[in-house]
Amino acid sequence: MPDEGTAVMTGAQQRAVAAFAAFRPAVIVAQPSQAGPDTIRVRVPHGVKLMPHRHPEERPYTVISGVFYIGLGDQFNAEKLEAYPPGSVIALPGHTSHFPLGETW
């Protein structure tokens, strides 16, 4: 039996967490599991993609280096990817289905 506060994940959730781990997230400010603003650095290695997903809150992205590719929609479609160079800021409204792809960093 899990300890109190331990999340039990389904197989699909475990695969999603494993896929996100490839993005090498690092919490810079705040507690991402709680409501409120936070800052997370994410490195997207070449060729790594996440399947379409959404977040309940607005998500701002700032590209620090390399090129960040992101598409909108409920299905991954490489033709919908848009490239954002360093210095770009992208703001996705909450509940927006999107799929990032790493090509360079």
N, C-alpha and C positions, 0 to 999 in steps of 0.2 A: 504494500500500500504506500503511495507517495506521501511524503511529509506535507504538512499544511503549507500552502503557498507554492507547491511544486506543480507545474503544468503537465498534464498528460496529453501528448500529441498523437494524432492519427498518423498513419503512414504518409499521407499526402502532406500533412503539416511538417513532418520530419524531413521529407524531400525538399520542401520549400526552404526550411531553415538551412539545410545542407547547401542548397543552391545559393542562398544569400551569403553564406560563409565565404564563398569564392570571391565575393565583392570586398572582403576584408574590412568590415565596418569597425569604426572606432568612435566611441562616444566622446565628444569634446565638452559639451555643456549639457546639464540637466539629466533627467530620468526619462528616456524615451517610452517607458512603459506607463508613464503617468501623463495626465493632461498637462498641456503647457508647452511653451516653445523649447526646442532643443536643437543641438547642432551635432550632426554625425558626419564624420569623414568616411567616404566610401571610395575605394579604389576598384575600378572595373577592369580586370585583366582582359587582354585581347581574346576575342572569341567567346567570352562568357555572356550568356543572355539569361534574363529572367522571363518567365512566361507572364502573360498579362495578369495584373493584379491591381488592387486599389487600396487607398488608405482613407480613413474617415476624415482626416484633417487635410488642410492645404499643405502642400509640400513644395517649398522653394529649393531649387538646386543651383549651386554656383560651381562652374567648371574652373578648376584651378590649373590643371595641365592636361595635355592630350586632347582628345575629342570625345565628347559624350554623345552617344546616339540614343534617342528615345522616340518611341512611336506611341500613338494613342489608339485604343480599340480593345475589344474583348478577345481578339485572336492575334497571335504574333504574325506580323506581315512585314517582311524586310522592306517592301516598297513604301511603307508608311514611316520608316525611320527618318528622323531629321538630325542633322549633325550640328553640334554646338561646340565652338572652339573655346579655348581658354578665355576667361573673362565673361562668358555668357552667364546669364541668370535666367532660369526657367521657373515659373510658378505654376504648379498644377493645382487646380481647385480640388477640394475633397471629393472623394468618390469617383475620381477620374481613372478609368482603366488605362493602364500604360504598360510598356515593356521596354526596358533599357537593354542596350547591347554594348559591350566593350570592344572597341577596335584598337585603340591606342592609349598609352599613358606614359 
